[in-house]
């Protein structure tokens, strides 16, 4: 009986749903998160642009900095400052826009009408679960999502998503949980940018 129970637990832990649940928990329930990432945009399957940077996350809130842009999102409002610009744009992005920027939202999409299956592989020398998601309903822009998850820690290592025929790949290079970030981290610090004009696009 003990062996059967252990086998059942091991099998359950390796099911796609359990892997996604554990990965989502790492992103949303393990304190605030800091990640180093590389994002690649594709035209079809041809790389078209790349950005590398740092992201701080707390639930749906995030701060992101790359060589091209710095962005703050407090859960409702987003501020975007392009490198070299004298303006910061203020907007209220919809969920589709946010999903491509915040891995916590993209990983959690499996709860919104997706099928999934899983295989095993290796990424950057680490054994991974590769969960493939595809929609069970027609009112979604995403046709395929692949989430590469570290088998030992359930940290997300890479997310690949196909939206409207084009792929985006988010490679998560480092991943740190258990942080406690102040709320001000996710709002535009106007006092630090006294010469920047705020353009409200809401």
N, C-alpha and C positions, 0 to 999 in steps of 0.2 A: 504493500500500500504506500509506503514512504517513497519507494522508487517511482511508482506511478504518479504520485502527487508531484514529485520533483520534475518528472518528464512533462507533465501537463503545464506546470508553471513555466518551464523553459520554453515550451512551444508557444504558450500564450505571449510571453515576453517578446517573441520574435515575429508575431503577427503584424501586418502592416499598420493596423489601427493602434496597437500598443506602442509601436515604434513612433508613430506620429504623435500620440498622446504624450509620450515621454519627451519628445523633442519640443513640442509646444510648451510643455511645463518648464523646460530649461530656459525658454525664451521669456516666459511670462510669470513664472512663480518662483524663480530662484534669485530674487532680488534684481536690482538693475544690472544692465549688461553693457559691456564694452567689447567691440569687435573691430578688428582690422579686416578690410575686405577689398576685393577687386571686382568691379562690375564691368561686364562686356555686353554691348548692344550688337545685335546681328541684323542684317538685311537678309531675310531668309536664313541661310546658314553661313553667310559671309560676314566676318567681323567688321563692324562699321565704326565703333568707338569704344574707348575704354577709360575707366576712371578708377583710381585707387585711393583709399582714404580710411577714415575712422568713423565709427558710428557708436553713439551712446543711446541706449534704449531703456524705457521704463513703461511697460505696457504698450499702449499705442503711441506714446510720445517718443520723439527721437531728436537727436542732434547729429548732423552729418557734415563732415568736412572732407573735401577732396581738393585737388589742385584747381579744379574748375569752378566749384560752387561750395558755399556754406549754407546749410539749411537748418532751421529750427521748426519743430512742430509740437505744439502744446496739447494736442488732442483734438483741437478744432481749427486753429489758425496756423498757417505756415508762412515763414519768412524765408525768402531765397535771395542770396547775395552772390552774384557772379563775380569771379575773380577780376579785379581791375575796374569794376563798375562803381559808379557813384550813387547807385540806387539799390534799395532792397524792395522786392516785390512782396506784397502781402496778399494771401489768397486763402480760400477754404477748400482744399482739395477733396475730391470724392474718393470713395474707397478703392476704386480701380487704380487711380493714380498712386495712392498710398501703398498699395500692395507691391508695386514694383520698387518701392524705396525701403519698405520696412519688412524684413524677413519674418518677423513675428506674425504679421498679417498674412503673408503669403503661405507660411507653413500652416496656419490655422484654416486655410481655405478648404481643407478636406472635410470640415464640418458643414459645408454649404452645398451639398449635392454632388459629391465626387465619388467615383469608384477608385479603388486602388489595389495594386498588387506589388509584390516585393521580390527583389533578388539580392544577391550579395556580390560585393566587389571589393576593390582596394583603391583608395585615393590618397595620394601623397604619403604612401607607405602605411596607411592606417586601414584596417579592415572596416568595411562599411556595409550598412543596409542601404539599398537603393529603392526608394518607394516611388512608383510611377502612379500619378493621379491623372484621371481623365473625367470629363464632366458626365453626369447622368441626366443633366437637363440642358436645354438649348440656350437659355438666357445668360450665357457667360462668354466672355471674350477668350478665355483660356481653353485651348484644346489639349494641351499636355503640360504636366509639371513633373519634374523629377527632383527628389530631395535625397541627397547623399548624407547619411547619418553615421557618425562614429559608433561602432558596435559596443565599445566599452563605456562611453560616457553619454551617448545620445546627443552629443553636440552636433548641430548642423554644420556640415563642411562645404556644401555647395547646393545651390538651388538653381535649376534651369526651368524656365517657363516659356511656353510658346503662346503668344497672344497676337491675334489677327495675322497669323502666318509668319511672324518674326519672333526670334528667340532672344531672350535676355538671360545672362548667366551671372549669378552672384556667388563668387568664391569667398568663403569666410576663412581667412588665413589664421587669425587668432580669436579666441573666444573666452571672455572672463565674466563670471557671474558673481552674485553676492554683493554687488556695490550698493551704495546708498547715495543717490544723486539728488541734489536740491532741485526743486521745481523750476528755479530760474535757469537751469541748464537748457531748458527746452523753449525758452522765449528769447526773442531778439533783444540783446543788450544795447539799447539805443545810446546809453552813456558811453559805451566803448567805441561808437562810430558817430561822433558828433557831426561829421561832414557828409554823412550819407543821407540822401533824401528817401523818405518812406513813400512808396507808391502803393496805394490801397486799391487792389483789383477785385475786391469782394463786391 
